[in-house]
Amino acid sequence: MRANDAFLDEEILTEEENEVIAGGRFVVYKYCWSLLVSFKQASPPILVRAGEDGFGRAFRYSLLSLFFGWWGIPGPLWAISTMLHNIRGGRDVTLETLTRHVGHARAAAACARHRAATPPGPLMQSLGGMMAALSLALWLGLGWLGWAFAQGELGEPAPGPGAKEFEVANRYLTEAKASAMFGNDPKATEVANEFSKRIREAYLADAAKNKQLSIKPDDVRFSTFCELHADRIIFLVVLPGLNSLPPAVRHRLADEAWQSALEAVTEKKLGFAGLRLAVGVRSAGKYDQVLMGRYVREFAPDNTGLRSRSEGPRSKAKLYPLFVPLDQLESGKDD
């Protein structure tokens, strides 16, 4: 009778009891998420079957903490603690879980017959290193995004007609090691030289009156480029120290660059009614402003010829269409 009872007992074991006896276990993993305030939570009991080490679930719940756990209080602390909990294999809740299903006596009996659990495999052993590397990558990426946003460098403007020609011209400025003047032909280089002299004089005059421009005359190095066409003239200029100046000062310097461009065109007798004019003002590292309009011979505060001003590194895209050769232009309208 006892043997029969034992046989019957084996027949009525639940799937959970059989899994535990075979070497499986129930595990709880932790994760946290944050929205100003952080919340720490535990997964439901998860069956890790015989032959498995639980890497997949431990990895997924750790990723939840990695990506969603930092952004509140005390998010960073809980994100790290929940990942460490999972890296160590989670919490074994086999006895408690079986007790709820079959009662304490049968749960204890099944656990007593439990075979050794599968040891952690290579992936599970390297889970801590994975989380550390991913955490570092996340924070480096966020740091770069923050820096790029502050610098206005988040995303380059989409290339368009004239972008390739513009980059060829712009490369002269980025590769210049000292003051230099460039142009798309010898006449354009002459105009660039005239423009550079005038903007340099204006810049030094400002520096004499403004402590924010505390630069010695010998340290002021301008690189300029002039793109000269029959219907339009474009000036590109690097102003030293521009990115460290407040917006009001940068605007004034850009206005002076615009006036210098008009004066250079007049001096070289290239100006005529309807001539399109553009000035791109940049620091050593990025574009700051692009000014566009029409040539006027008699510059005055109420008659500057300036029609638009674009700001930020992406403003350089405004210059692309002006670098398209005249025979390829489909329209001569201002942006």
C-alpha positions in Angstrom: 0.0 0.0 0.0 2.8 2.4 0.9 4.6 1.6 -2.4 1.3 2.2 -4.3 0.8 5.5 -2.4 4.4 6.5 -3.3 3.6 5.6 -7.0 0.4 7.7 -6.8 2.4 10.6 -5.2 4.8 10.6 -8.1 1.9 10.6 -10.6 0.2 13.6 -9.0 3.2 15.9 -8.8 2.5 19.3 -10.4 4.6 20.7 -13.3 6.2 23.2 -10.9 7.2 20.4 -8.5 8.7 18.4 -11.3 10.6 21.4 -12.6 12.1 22.1 -9.1 13.1 18.5 -8.5 14.8 18.4 -11.9 16.9 21.4 -10.9 14.7 24.4 -11.8 14.0 27.3 -9.4 11.8 30.3 -9.1 13.6 33.7 -9.0 12.6 37.3 -8.5 14.4 40.1 -10.3 14.3 43.8 -9.5 14.0 46.9 -11.6 13.3 50.6 -11.1 12.0 53.4 -13.2 11.9 57.1 -12.6 9.8 60.2 -13.4 11.2 62.9 -11.0 10.6 60.3 -8.3 12.0 56.8 -8.5 10.0 53.6 -8.1 11.6 50.2 -7.3 9.7 47.1 -8.2 10.1 43.3 -8.3 9.2 40.9 -11.0 6.7 38.1 -10.5 8.4 34.8 -9.6 10.0 33.5 -12.8 10.7 29.9 -13.4 14.4 29.3 -14.3 14.3 25.8 -15.7 16.9 23.1 -15.3 19.9 23.8 -17.6 19.2 27.6 -17.6 21.1 30.2 -15.6 18.5 33.0 -15.9 20.7 35.3 -18.0 17.9 36.4 -20.4 15.5 37.7 -17.7 18.3 39.2 -15.6 19.6 41.1 -18.6 16.1 42.4 -19.6 15.2 43.6 -16.1 18.7 45.2 -15.7 18.2 47.1 -19.0 14.9 48.5 -17.6 16.9 50.0 -14.7 19.7 51.1 -16.9 17.5 53.1 -19.3 14.6 54.2 -17.1 15.9 54.2 -13.5 18.3 57.2 -13.3 16.0 60.1 -13.9 14.6 60.7 -10.4 15.3 60.6 -6.7 17.0 58.4 -5.6 17.2 57.0 -9.1 20.9 56.5 -9.5 21.2 54.6 -6.2 18.3 52.3 -7.0 19.3 51.8 -10.6 22.7 50.5 -9.4 21.3 48.4 -6.6 18.7 46.7 -8.8 21.2 45.9 -11.5 23.6 44.4 -8.8 20.7 42.3 -7.5 20.1 40.8 -11.0 23.8 40.4 -11.7 24.0 38.2 -8.6 21.2 36.0 -10.0 18.2 37.6 -8.4 16.5 36.3 -5.2 15.6 32.6 -5.0 11.9 32.3 -4.0 11.4 28.6 -4.9 10.1 27.5 -1.5 7.7 30.4 -1.1 6.3 30.1 -4.6 5.8 26.3 -4.4 4.2 26.7 -1.0 1.5 29.0 -2.5 0.8 26.3 -5.2 1.0 23.0 -3.2 1.3 23.8 0.4 4.4 24.0 2.7 4.8 20.2 3.2 4.9 19.3 -0.5 7.0 22.4 -1.3 9.6 21.4 1.3 9.6 17.8 0.1 10.2 19.0 -3.5 12.9 21.4 -2.5 14.6 18.6 -0.5 14.8 16.5 -3.7 16.0 19.5 -5.7 19.0 18.8 -7.9 21.9 21.3 -8.1 21.0 24.4 -10.1 22.9 25.1 -13.3 26.0 27.2 -12.6 26.2 30.7 -14.2 27.3 30.5 -17.8 29.8 32.9 -19.6 27.1 35.4 -20.4 25.7 35.5 -16.9 29.3 35.8 -15.5 29.9 38.8 -17.8 26.6 40.5 -17.0 28.2 42.9 -14.6 30.7 44.0 -17.1 28.0 44.4 -19.7 26.0 46.7 -17.5 29.0 48.7 -16.5 30.0 49.2 -20.2 26.4 50.1 -21.2 26.1 52.5 -18.2 29.3 54.2 -19.3 28.2 54.4 -22.9 24.8 55.8 -21.8 26.4 58.6 -19.7 29.0 59.4 -22.3 26.3 59.6 -24.9 24.1 61.9 -22.8 27.1 64.0 -22.0 27.9 64.4 -25.7 24.2 65.2 -26.5 24.2 67.9 -23.7 27.4 69.4 -25.1 26.2 69.3 -28.6 22.9 70.9 -27.7 24.6 73.7 -25.8 27.0 74.2 -28.7 24.1 74.1 -31.2 25.9 71.2 -33.0 23.0 68.8 -32.7 22.7 67.6 -36.3 24.3 69.0 -39.4 22.0 70.7 -41.9 20.9 68.5 -44.8 23.1 68.9 -47.8 21.5 70.6 -50.8 22.4 72.2 -54.1 25.6 74.1 -53.6 26.6 72.3 -50.4 29.6 70.6 -52.0 30.9 73.9 -53.4 30.3 75.6 -50.1 32.4 73.0 -48.2 35.2 73.5 -50.7 35.2 77.2 -49.9 34.8 76.7 -46.2 37.7 74.3 -46.1 40.1 77.2 -46.9 39.1 78.8 -43.6 39.2 75.6 -41.5 42.7 74.7 -42.7 44.2 78.2 -42.5 46.9 78.4 -39.9 47.2 82.2 -39.8 45.6 85.3 -41.4 44.8 84.5 -45.0 42.6 85.6 -47.8 41.0 83.3 -50.4 38.7 83.6 -53.3 37.2 81.6 -56.2 39.4 83.7 -58.6 42.1 86.3 -58.3 39.6 89.2 -58.4 37.7 87.6 -55.6 40.9 87.3 -53.5 41.4 91.0 -53.9 37.9 91.7 -52.6 38.5 89.3 -49.7 41.6 91.2 -48.8 39.8 94.5 -48.9 37.0 93.1 -46.8 39.4 91.6 -44.3 41.2 95.0 -43.8 37.9 96.7 -43.1 36.5 94.2 -40.6 39.8 94.0 -38.8 39.8 97.8 -38.3 36.2 97.6 -37.0 37.1 94.7 -34.7 40.1 96.5 -33.2 38.0 99.6 -32.7 35.5 97.6 -30.8 38.2 95.9 -28.8 39.6 99.3 -27.7 36.2 100.2 -26.3 34.9 96.9 -25.0 36.7 94.9 -22.3 35.0 91.7 -23.5 37.2 92.0 -26.6 40.5 92.0 -24.7 42.6 90.9 -27.7 46.0 92.4 -28.6 46.2 93.7 -32.2 49.0 91.3 -33.0 46.9 88.4 -31.9 44.0 89.2 -34.2 44.1 86.9 -37.2 41.4 86.9 -39.8 40.8 84.3 -42.5 38.4 85.4 -45.2 37.0 83.9 -48.4 35.1 85.6 -51.2 32.9 83.8 -53.7 32.5 86.2 -56.6 29.8 85.7 -59.3 28.3 88.1 -61.8 25.0 88.4 -59.8 26.2 87.8 -56.2 29.1 88.0 -53.8 29.5 85.9 -50.7 32.0 86.6 -47.9 33.0 84.0 -45.3 35.0 85.3 -42.3 36.5 83.8 -39.1 36.4 86.2 -36.2 38.8 85.2 -33.4 37.2 84.6 -30.0 33.7 84.9 -31.3 32.2 81.9 -29.5 33.2 83.3 -26.1 31.3 86.6 -26.6 27.8 87.4 -25.5 25.0 87.5 -28.1 24.8 91.3 -28.2 28.5 91.7 -29.0 28.3 88.9 -31.6 25.4 90.7 -33.3 27.3 93.9 -33.4 30.4 92.3 -35.0 28.2 90.6 -37.6 26.7 94.0 -38.4 30.1 95.4 -38.9 31.1 92.5 -41.1 28.0 93.3 -43.2 29.0 96.9 -43.5 32.6 96.0 -44.3 31.4 93.7 -47.1 29.4 96.6 -48.6 32.4 99.0 -48.4 34.7 96.4 -49.9 32.4 95.9 -52.9 32.1 99.6 -53.4 35.9 100.1 -53.1 36.5 97.5 -55.8 33.7 99.0 -58.0 31.8 95.8 -58.2 28.5 97.0 -56.8 25.3 97.6 -58.7 21.6 97.7 -57.9 20.2 94.3 -57.3 23.5 92.6 -56.5 22.9 89.8 -54.0 25.2 89.9 -51.0 25.8 87.4 -48.2 28.2 87.3 -45.2 28.8 84.1 -43.2 30.4 84.9 -39.8 32.0 82.0 -37.9 34.4 81.3 -35.1 37.3 78.8 -35.4 34.9 75.9 -34.7 31.4 76.8 -36.1 29.2 79.2 -37.9 27.5 81.8 -35.8 25.5 84.0 -38.2 24.6 84.3 -41.8 23.5 87.7 -43.1 21.8 88.1 -46.5 20.5 91.0 -48.6 21.2 93.4 -51.4 24.0 95.8 -52.1 23.5 99.5 -51.3 26.1 102.1 -52.2 25.2 104.6 -49.5 25.1 102.7 -46.2 22.9 104.2 -43.5 21.2 102.9 -40.4 17.9 103.0 -42.2 19.3 101.7 -45.4 21.7 98.8 -44.8 20.5 96.4 -47.5 20.2 93.6 -44.9 17.2 91.4 -45.4 17.7 88.4 -43.2 19.8 87.1 -40.4 20.1 83.4 -39.5 21.9 82.2 -36.3 23.5 79.1 -35.1 25.8 76.5 -36.7 23.0 75.3 -39.0 22.7 78.7 -40.5 25.4 77.9 -42.9 22.8 76.0 -45.0 21.4 79.3 -46.0 24.6 79.9 -48.0 24.4 76.6 -50.0 22.2 77.9 -52.8 24.5 80.9 -53.3 27.4 78.7 -54.2 25.6 77.0 -57.1 27.1 78.1 -60.4 25.0 80.7 -62.2 24.2 78.4 -65.1 22.8 75.9 -62.7 20.5 78.2 -60.7 16.8 77.7 -61.3 15.7 80.8 -59.3 17.3 84.0 -58.1 14.9 84.6 -55.2 16.1 85.3 -51.7 15.4 82.7 -49.0 
